[in-house]
Amino acid sequence: MDPAVQTYIDAIPETHRPLFDRLHSLILELYPNAKVVISYRIPTYWVGRRRVYLGLWKEGVSLHAVRGDLIEGFKQRHPSIKTGKGSLNFRLNDDLPEADIRDVIQQAID
């Protein structure tokens, strides 16, 4: 892993770390050979020419670079989870629908 990514991870507040670690693990479980670097000041997971990003925000962790159609379908199934243009924004206390998150990650990268 790029040392800059490890520096980013080491600086994550304890409040956000379990959520970040779980999302980070989900990506790497699906793509263990993903190249993980810092881009736009957040961890970026490259698989070939495709990528997703994980970034912190005040209330949680966001998964970025997600197509709008994937966000819309996810939002319909999980209306309590905050979404944005190109992102799923998980709050610290959200229950993670891991199967659907894996599906979104795979569709974003494949």
Beta strands, then each sheet from edge to edge (+ up, - down):
strand 1: 35-39
strand 2: 42-47
strand 3: 50-57
strand 4: 60-64
strand 5: 82-84
strand 6: 87-91
sheet 1: 1+ 2- 3+ 4- 6+ 5-
end
